[in-house]
Amino acid sequence: MAIGKSRLHKMLENGLTLSVSDAWIIAWDDADFREWVLDLIREKQLFEKGEDKFGNIIGLYSEYTQMLNPEKVAGTHYTMKDTGYFFGSLFIDNWQGGQHVTIDGDGKKGDDDLFEKFGEGIIGINQENLSLVRQEIKKKFIKYVKETLFRNI
């Protein structure tokens, strides 16, 4: 069999079409994956731990806040989920040249801007969650490489 007709030759040809940008865009184009990442931030990071992307506690409720709203116990961390509007406004934009993603949302809360008050880090991914995201991205990249290499073989 001639080398140009072999499966190996076809795989090598397919390998020439591999693109990191394509792999990145394909990985982040999955709406369920983006929602999972946002849930890591909203639930695991903000609601459960009250942490920003640096692992710092965003703030603690005061006794005065507890008097106004008994659900907010003095000394416990902010959850950033008062009405749910902020959580619902978060989104991921992957169309930044295929090399990174942007997480954004509406930080307006009455007269306050949550991003000015607490910093942009309130919607970033902390190290623990970033590790989980990296593992999933790696799986998606491996799937992309396999599908590309074995395409039409």
Residue pairs with C-beta under 8 A, 6 or more apart in sequence:
3 9
7 153
10 152
10 153
11 149
11 150
11 153
14 148
14 149
14 150
14 151
14 152
14 153
15 148
15 149
17 148
18 145
18 148
18 149
21 97
21 98
21 99
22 98
22 144
23 140
23 141
23 144
23 145
24 94
24 98
24 99
25 94
25 98
26 140
26 144
27 33
27 137
27 140
27 141
27 144
28 34
28 92
28 94
28 101
29 94
30 140
33 136
33 140
34 91
34 92
34 94
36 136
37 92
37 103
37 125
37 129
37 133
38 90
38 91
38 92
38 103
40 125
40 129
40 132
40 133
41 90
41 103
41 123
41 124
41 125
41 129
42 81
42 87
42 90
44 128
44 129
45 51
45 125
45 126
45 129
46 58
46 79
46 80
46 81
46 87
46 122
47 79
47 80
47 81
49 57
49 77
50 57
50 58
50 59
50 76
50 77
50 78
50 79
50 80
51 57
51 58
51 77
51 126
52 58
52 118
52 119
52 121
52 122
52 124
52 126
53 121
53 122
53 123
53 124
53 125
53 126
54 121
54 124
54 126
55 126
55 127
55 128
56 121
57 77
58 77
58 78
58 80
58 118
58 122
59 77
59 78
59 118
60 74
60 75
60 76
60 77
60 78
61 72
61 73
61 74
61 75
61 76
61 77
61 78
62 74
63 74
65 72
65 74
66 72
66 73
66 74
80 86
80 87
80 114
80 122
81 87
82 109
85 106
85 109
86 105
86 106
86 107
86 109
86 114
89 105
89 106
90 103
90 104
90 105
90 123
91 103
91 104
91 105
92 101
92 102
92 103
93 101
93 102
93 103
93 104
94 101
96 102
103 123
103 124
103 125
104 123
105 123
107 113
107 114
107 115
107 116
107 122
108 114
114 122
115 122
115 123
125 133
